[in-house]
Amino acid sequence: MTTQRFSFRYKIITLCITASVLPLILVCYFSGISLFYSILALLACVLISALFAAQLSAPLIDGMNSLETGLLNFKDGELATLLAYEGSDELGDLCRLYNQTAKQLRQEKQWIYQRELMLDKVLQSSPQAVLLTNDQGFIVYSNHSARSLLDAKSALEGAKLEHFLESSCEQLTRAIHKGVDGLFTLDKEEQESQTWHMATGRLLLNNQFHQLFVFKQLTRELSRQEVEVWKKVIRIISHELNNSLGPMSSMLHSAQLLTKEVDEPRLKRVFTTIEDRIKHLNEFVQGYGKFAKLPTPQLSTVNWHTLIEQLKSQWQVDVSLDEGVTTEADHTQLEQLLINLLKNAYESGSNPEDINLTVQQEANGTHITVSDKGKGMSEAVMANALIPFYSTKTTGSGLGLALCREIVEAHHGQISLHNREQGGLSVHVLLPS
């Protein structure tokens, strides 16, 4: 650019000199002026023409210098610099147009930057895990959910995706290598099996192809829909039973009044049996109604020492409580959760001294473990233990663990069941911070 600019200035000076010297040569030739004076006149004409040309082209060169500086700034992405050339000629109009363009581009750049910040904030707080890799397999973008999915302790950017897949679950590695949209299941230690959906696609970014992975956990959504179906069934059953139990109770009372004077022991036994069954069905309906209409948790800071003392007054249990455990939960629902888990532990056939309750403070929340040394569970029973109505006990309602699951998920937590290597069952509950 500099060489071309000086060349342009040289051309202007040369053109001015030529335009002034040629007429002077013709005048000297036809007027018969001596050669010495002709040369002096030509030299004077050349010098004056060069000075005038340099003086006249200076504003043009200054304007071109300003434009060059501004365009170099554009090239470097710098839009804050404006041109100072304020001439009233065409070049001045061009510089003013440049300044207007720079201001508009700067405003648009700021708006795009704000939108990028907002988009990054949304992606970072999204429960969906987002990964973007280049053609060499290096991670160029990830959010917090992606780091949690890959069990990474620091940022993923700049590292190879394969490096993290070496220590990840086999199901996740297989899904990424397969590279097609679909569902897969993650089995993690001390956690319930998780169902995930992976969506992937290639996109062109900065003239280079990238691979985008979006992982969405469906476990909670599937569980929520499943529980909602069960709740709807329970409400319908409860409604129909209540419609029948009311008239039956009224008719039984009327029959008892009509036969009050009749001395028939068998009739009294019939009435007593019917009354007991109506009472049992009422309790049955109330128990299921409690599950179907669990209120929204009213969160408060849990006093673990008080809660554990209340539990020990009802159950013999060995408790391990970390110092400084801070839990935000509904006290009544949390107490019901622990009572149900301890009741199941006692009914598992375990010795009372082998039943343990552990409460630990972790980075992501409160980890509660209730373990026993009972019979444990088969894989089939464990797969259905958290489903309403499912029970292996002859007198069980199938609501104990289902209600525990409902309470935990109402607190946005996780519950999982695991057989212990030394025998018995271990129930893990994670309540988030």
Summary of the structure (lengths in Angstrom):
residues: 433
radius of gyration: 42.6
end to end distance: 62.1
largest distance: 166.2
contacts: 1170
relative contact order: 0.06
helix: 55%
strand: 17%
